[in-house]
Amino acid sequence: MKGSYISLSATDNIGDNIVKARNEANIDENGILLDDVFFAKPSQASQFVIGNSSNGWKERKTEDSRTLAEIKPKQELLYELIYEVK
């Protein structure tokens, strides 16, 4: 996420953990994120960036403009193949 534009304003629709992450993040005066910030869920990352409630599976996109929801089934299958305990 380093180099991403982060909205400098935020609504009350984001969780306390996102507010805390935004307050602790290294963001310059123009809203550019200077260090990577990591989240467990796409919606958390999306809320961090836009400062409002959002569905990261639909809002976040890959470099080739596909939503995460479009690639999610493939990711889940890969996860199951690699990490499934038998």
N, C-alpha and C positions, 0 to 999 in steps of 0.2 A: 504494500500500500504506500510505501515511501514515494513521495513525489505527487501523490494524489491531492486534488483540491478538496478541502474539508470545509463544509459550511461553517461559518463563524457563529451562526446563531443556532439555537436548539429549542425545541418545544418541550413541553412537559410529558410528551408521549413516549419518551425513551426511558429505559430502566436506569436505576441508580448505578449499575455497573458500567453502563455506557457513558453516563455523565462523568463518572470517576475516570474512565479511560480517556475521555476528551479533555478533562482538566489536567491530566498527567502527561498527555501527549506533547511532543515537541512539534508545534505548529507555528509557522511564521506569521507575520502580520498580514500577509496576503492569503492566508488559509492553506498554505502548502505544507503537507506533512513531511517533516524532515527525517523521521525515523520510521521503520516498520512497526506496525502494531498488529498483533495476531489475535484472532478470535476463533472460538470453537465452532461457531455457526455463521453461515452467510448473512442471516438477518441481523446479527449483532454488528458485523462489519458494515453493512449497508446503513444501519441506524447511526453508527459512528460517523460515517461520511456525510450523510445528509442532515443529521440532527433531528430526525423525525422518525416516527414509526414506519417501518417498511418491511416488505417481504424480500429478503435477500436472494431467494431462489429465483425471483422474477426480475428484480432490479439490477443485480450484479450480472455483468456479462464478461465473457472471455474475450481475448484479443480478436477473435473472428466473429464477434457480435452475437454469439449464442448465449442464451440465458443459462444459468446454472440448472434450472429445472429441465432444460432440454438435454443436458448431459448427465443429470443425476442418476437415471436408471443404470447407465453404463458404469458410473462410479460405484453404485451400490453392489452391482454384480462383481466388480473387481474386488471390492472390500470383502464380500462374502467368500470369494475364491481364495483370497490370501489369508484372511483372519478367522475363518469359520473353524470352530473347535469341534473335533469329531471324537 
